[in-house]
Amino acid sequence: MSLSKKFVIMLIVSVVSIAILNIATFYGLYSYFIRLYLSEKIESRQDVTIEFINNIIERQTLEDVDTIFSDVEIEFFELLDINNGVIPLAKDENINIVVDYLVKSGVTPKYIEEIIPENNLEKIVTLLRDPDSPESNFVQRLLFSLVIINFLILSFLAIIIWYFTKKIISPIQKATREIQSMKYGYTNSEIHYDKKDEIGLLIQSINNLNKRLSYQENIRNRLLADISHELKTPITSIQCYLEGISDGVIELTEANLGAITSEMTRLIELVNQIMEYEKFENAQLELSKNSVNPLDLLNQVKETQEVYLQEKNQTIILNGSRNIEIFLDESLFIQLAYNLIGNFIKYAGVDSTLCIELDSQSIKFSDNGNGISKREIPFITEKFYQGKTEKTGNAKSRGIGVGLSIVKKICEAHNWDYKIDSDTGVGFSIMITF
């Protein structure tokens, strides 16, 4: 489940939980406090009734006997009898009868409004303002209890949210520490996170980056060792020849001069390879495309490599039509062909065959040579990668591991797709789709 969905679900659950708990709490507290309110209200009513009765007793005298059963009282008792002892106050005329009866009995307006309020809203406000009234006590108790309950609910939810947030933030913090360590090259460890959410994808990318940086560091270290060795060997050889000639140990013959020239040539080739890659690495390739037949260009490259092919008894077979025209940069395509055929000559081994198949959609280079292991395929187009398996050929024929990285850059410049397939002992192939 994605992280955004988790946050939405957590938010919905929190809101629903707060709402349900508030409703349940309100219902429970309301039921409890309403009983207290009614009890206090009954006591208040009893106080009012006792005061009312005492007031009547004080006012009633023998002189009032003739008015005890006046028309007002008779009308009140008739209304009381008709309604079985409970007078409905929904009708204005019933309210008037009750009020007349109370006034006749000597009840002051204060007590009349206590029993029959004239303005309910004003009455409610007045009751709530009175800190000693049952209504005010009921509201205060209910609100205070709801505040306490909501505080406890929010505190509990805050703890739960903190726990889940910590679980989410913890791998991010670990990833941050790993990235900071990677900046200084201090770590090769992986971050473990099994969930398939956004953080999982981020950590997976960081782990992949860490692996790639580790491989790049190993490649760089090996490159420095290889270049040091490759440069040291011809320089040492030249130095030995020159010192021998200077000391008179070695004669200044044509053969010895040829050996010195060969070592110088090898040294220049190594430097040129590095400079050639830097040209592709740092410059934005500007293509000069023309419609050309790639088969003609491939034949040109093949002819220049015949001497080296014969040394190892290697063969190149070209299959394709001369009617095929591809829109490409001619010089870059020749460079691509030189690199792929050069790799075949260096690493495929003796008595091997390279088959080049060309059509209007793609070109495929495949050989039956030594090949490389499948686990190395993702890295062979990286700069300076020379593989982990033992190389064929002698030291003079080996490069510095930039051939396929240049091929990759040429393909990217043309927006071509490429796919490499290989395994140890079964050969190497690369399919380039135009």
N, C-alpha and C positions, 0 to 999 in steps of 0.2 A: 504494500500500500504506500502511495506517495506521501511525502511529508505534508504537502498542502492539504490533502484529504484528512490526515491525522489531526491537523490543527482545526479544520472545520468541524470534524466530529467532536473533538474536545470542547470546542466553543459551544456547540449545540447541546452536548451532554451537560455542560456547566450551567447553561441558561435554563434548560429543562429541569435539572436537579434543584436549582434555586427556586424556580417557580413551584414545583411540586412540594418541596419542603416548606415553603412559605404558606402555601394553601393548607397543607396538613396542619402546620403549626397554628395558623390563624384559626382554623376550625376548632382545634383542641383548646386553644387558649380562650377563644370566644365562648365556647360551651362552658368552660370553667368560670370565667369571669362574669358571664351573664347571670349565673346562679348567685354569685356574690352580690351582683348589682341588684337583682330582684329581692334578695334577702334584705339588703340595706334600704331598698325602696319601700318594702313593706313596713319596715320599722319606721321609716320617715312618714309614711301614710298613717300609721297608727298614731304617731305623735300629733299629726295634724288633726286626726279624727278625735283624739282625746281632748285636744285644745278646743276643737269645734263644739264638742258636747258640753264641756265645762262652760264655755261661753254662753250656750243656750240655757243651761241650768241657771246661770247667774242672771240672765235677762228675763227668764220666765217667772211670772208672779201670778197670784190668784186673779189679778185684773185682766190677765191675758187669756183666761180660760175660754171666754166667749169667742176668741179668735183662733183657737187651736184647730178648729175644723172649718177654716175659711174656704172660699172658692178655690184659691190658689193651691191650698193643700189637698183639697178634694181632687182637683184636676191632676195633681202630681201623683197621688196614690192610685187614681184610676189608670194613669199611664203606666205606673209601676205594675199594677195588677194585670193589665192587658199584655205586657211584655214579659210576664212570668218573673218579675223581680229584677230584670236587667233592662235598663232604658237605653236604646240605641241613640247615640248622639250624632248620627249622620244627618239627621233632619234638623233644620234650623229651629222649627217650632218646638221640637223636643228639648233643644238646648235652652230655649226661652223659658219653657215650663220649669226646667230644673233650676235655672238661674233665679227665676221669680220665687221659687220655693226656698232657695237658700237665702235670698235677701229677706224674704218674709220671716225666715227663722233667725235672722240677725247675724248671718255670716258676712264678714267684711270682704271687700274685693280681693284682698291678698289671698284668702283661702279659696275664693271662687276660681281665681286664675290658676291656683295650684291644682284644682280638680279639673277645670275646663279651660285650658289655655286659649287665649284669643289669637295669639300669633305664635305658631309653632316654631318658626325659625328664631325669632327673638327669644323665645322660651329656651330653646336648646342652647343658644349662645350664652344666655344668662346662667343656665345651669352649669355649663362647662367652665365659665369664669369663676364660679364658686368652688374653691378648692376642697370644700367639705361636702359637696353634693355627691350623691351616689353616681350620677352620670360622669362627673369629672374624675372620680376615682376609677370608674370602669375604663374610661378612655386612657387615662395615664397608665394604668396597669397593663392594658393591652399593648399600647405603643412601646412601653419600656421592655416588655417581654419579647416583642417582635424585634426590637433593636438588638437585644442580647442574643436571641436565636440566630438572627442574620449575621451577627458578628462571628458566632461560632461556626456557622455554615461557611462563610467566606474564609475563615481561618483554615478550616478543613480543606476546602477547595484549593486554597493557596498552597498548602502543603503538598497536595496531590499534583498540582501544576508544576510546583518547584521540582518534585521528584522526576516527573516525565521530561521536563525541560532539561534537567541535569543529564538524563539519559541521552537526550538529543544533542546537547552541547558538548558532552564529554568526548565523543569521537571527533567533533570539529576542533576542539582544543588540542587533542592528540595529533590530528592532522596538521594543525598550525605549528606545533612543536617539531613535527617531522619535516615540514617544509623549511622551517628555520634551520634545522640541522642539515637538510639537503643543500641549502645555500652555501654551507661551508664544507660540504662533502663528508659529513661525520656519520652518516647512517646508511645502512643497507637493509634495515628491518622493514617489515610490512605492517600496515595498520589493519587490524582485524575488525571487520564489521560485516555481519552476515545478512543484514536486511537489504532488500532491493528497492530502496527509496532514493530520493535525490542525494542524500548524504552518502548512501552506498555507492551511487554512481560517481560522486565526487571522490570518495576514498579510493575506489577502483582506478580512477584516472590518475590519482596521486601515486598509487602503487605502481601503475604502469610507467609513469614518468620516472619514478625512482629507479625502476629496473633499467629503463633506457639510459638514464644518466649514469647508472653503474656500469652498463655495457660501454657507454661512450668513454667513461673514465678508463676502463680496462683497455679499450681500443687506443686511446691516446697514449697510455703508458707503453703499450706494445709498439705503437707507431714510433715513439721516441727511441725505443730500444732498436727497432728495425732500421730506422733512418740512421741512427748512430752507427749501427753495424754496416749498413749499406754504404755509407759515406766513408767510414773509416777504412774499409777493405781496399777500395781503389786508391785512396790517398796514401795508405801504408804501402801499397804495391808500388805506386809511383815514387814514393820516398825511397824505397829500397833500391829501385833501379837507379835513381839519380845519385844516391850515396855510393852505390857500387861503381857507377861510371866515374864519379868524382875520385874515388879511391883507387881506380884502376882495376878493381876486381871484375867488373863487367865491362865487356867491350861495347863500344858505341856502334853496334851493327844495325842493319836495317830491321832485323827481327826484333831486337830489343826496343828500337824506336817504335815499331808497330805495336808492341805490347803496351808501351807507355801511352801511345795514342788510343789504344782500345780501352784502357782504364780511364783515360780522360773522357772519352766518348760516353762511357758508362756513367761516369760522374755527372756529366752534363745532362744525360737522359733523366737521371733521378731528379735533378733540380728542375728540369723542364716539366716533369710530371707534376711536381708540387705547384709550379707556376701555372700550369694548365688548369689544374683544379681550382686554384684561387680565382682564375679568370671567370670560371663558371659559377663559383660560389658567391663572389662579391658583385658581379656585374649583372644588370638586367639584360637578358638576351634579347637582342633586336633581330627578328627574323626577316630574312629576304627570301620570300617564298616564290617558287616557280613550279610550273607543271612539268615534271620530269619523270623519266622511267627509272625506278629504283634499281632495276636489274642491271642497267648499264653502269651505275655507280658501284654496285656490288662486284661486278666483274673487274672494275678498275682496282678496287681494294684487294681483291683476290690475287690479281697479278702481282701486286707489290709485295705480297706475303708468300709467294711461291717458294722462295729460297728457304724460309723458315719451315714451311710445310714439308718440304722434301727432307729436311734434317731429321724430322720425327716420323717420316712416312705417313703423314696425315693427309686427309682428302677433304675437299669442300665440294658439295653438290648443290647447284643452283636450280631451282624449279620455279618457273613463272613465265608469263607472257611478256613479250616486248611491246605489246599494245597497251599495257597498263600505264596510266599516267596518274601520279600522285602529286598533290600540291604541298610542297615542303621546302625547307631551307636546305639547299644542296650541300653546303659545307658542313652543316651540323649533322646531316644524315651520314656523310662520309666519316665524320668523327665517331658517330654511333657504331657504324659498321667496323671501323678500325678497332674500337674497344672490344666489341663482342668477338670478333675473329681473333684479336690478340689474346683475349682470355682463353679461347679455345686452344690456341697454340701453346700457351704457357701451362695450362692446367689439365687439359683433357687426357694427356698421355700419348705415348707412341701408338701408331697403327689405329688411331681413332678417326672418325668421320663426322664432319659437320654438315648437316642438311639445312639449306635455307629455302623456305617455301614462301612464295610471294603471290598474293592476289590483290584485288582492288580494295579489300577491306582490311587486310592485315599482312604482317610478315612474321614468320616464325623461324627462330634459330634453335636447332636441337642437335645434340651430339650424343654419342654412345661412350663417352669418356668416363673419367673417375667420378664426376659429380660431387655434390656436397650433401651433408645431412639436412633433413627437412627442418630440424630445429634452428638451423642457421639462416634459413631463407628470409625471415623478417629483418635480418641485420646486414645482408650482403650488399644492399644499396646504400648503406651508411658510409660516410666518408672514412677512409683509412681502415675499413674493416677488411681483414685478410683471411678470415676463417680460422677455425680451430683444428681442422684436419691437416694432416701433413701435405704440403704442397709438392707438386711435381715440378720437374725442371730443375735447373741449377740456379745458383744465386744470381747469375747475370741476367736471367730471363724474368725474374720476379719484379713486380712493381711495388707500389706502396699502398694499394687498396683504394684507388679512386676511380677505376675504370667503370664499374657499374653505377657508382654515384653520379658520374657524368652522363651515363646513359639515361638514368632516371631524370636528370635535369633537362636533357634534350626532349624526352617524352613529355614532360610537364610543360615545356615551352611551346610544344606543338598541340597541347591538349590531347595527347594520345594516352590510351590506357595500356598498361602492360601487366603481364602475369608470369611469374617465375615458378618453375617446377623442377625439382631435382631430388635425388637421393644418392647416398654413397654407393658407388659401383654401378649405377644404372644410367648415368649421364645427366646432362644439364639442358634445360630448354627455357626460352623466353618468348612469349607471344606478345606482339605489339599490335594493338588495334588502332587503325587510323581514324 
